[in-house]
């Protein structure tokens, strides 16, 4: 380990062994190694005297811009207030999983947004139970115009009703937002008048949007996301690179095709309604971004014809294809489109064929790295008649009873 503090500008202490994660060790590091640290990850550390740690950190690490305190269950509103007030250059803060049982009150997070104001660029509140969600988002939209990342994944609310996200207010107040994650959270988009929707500038800088939710959970964002929600969120997001709408049961193919971005790289559609609709335009969705897609998730798609057409559409780009990861786990994809994408997408690094019932036995698994090349060769060498599932699944008794061709 380097003895020069100048080389400790970015320190990830999440990999330190459990027995060394103590107050004595971190105080020694602050005094001897972290004086010039700008980005510090201390996720899951079990520090007993949090106030003493924060005082030492603010006094000796004056250059600190990013801090990860995920999993710090003992952190209090006073700790948050002290940190955001005394750490003058702090811009990025991760407070995920600090309170998953009793709710975090709105007051400390409202004060955080008011104190950090234009400094705040990254805020992670994932895996927490939060009270006063609407107040918090309003404060962020009012005070933090430079916010670039807001992670509200797996947020649970204190009230019996779902929390409402006034997306138009956030769009007006945080025009630089690049990443918005509302994965599996009890957050719904608040109603907005047509006038409010038209007046909103959207998220012109947005690169990542995640709205995924568990299919069986009726309280998450994904239960309410429809074409109108997608249009409100992405109406000006021409730079979008990642879209995760897994489990969004009300979203249609026409809503996705109208997304303004033309160079999407990561698309997650698992458990979407459109992957189960037999006359869906899944092929059109894939065709729009086939030239730029690096990763596609079509797992558990049961509409065989649209799925096969979509996978063929991925293969049509041939050598120009950038596709590296394709997830077809549990889907009804047939063998021919799989062979096509293996043959034509030379950059493919991972393909998941687990539980694909229409494929032959022996190939239904996850392939990564060199295994993809081996699968490609094995399917090229075998004629189609030899790998059909009907032949592979015949019992010995059936084979013996069938007449032989002379």
Secondary structure by P-SEA (a helix, b strand, c coil): ccccccccccccccccccccccaaaaaaaaacccccccbbbbcccccccaaaaaaaaaaccccccbbbbcccccccaaaaaaaaaccccccbbbbccccccccccaaaaaaaaaaacccccccccccbbbcaaaaaaaaaaaccccccccccccccccccbbbbbaaaaaaaacccccbbbbcccccccccccaaaaaaccccccccbbbbcccccccccccccccaaaaaaaccccccccbbbbcccccccaaaaaacccccccbbbbcccccccccccaaaaaaaaccccccbbbbccccccaaaaaaaaaaacccccccccbbbbcccccccaaaaaaaaccccccbbbbccccccccccccccccaaaaaaaaaaaaccccccccccccccaaaaaaccccc
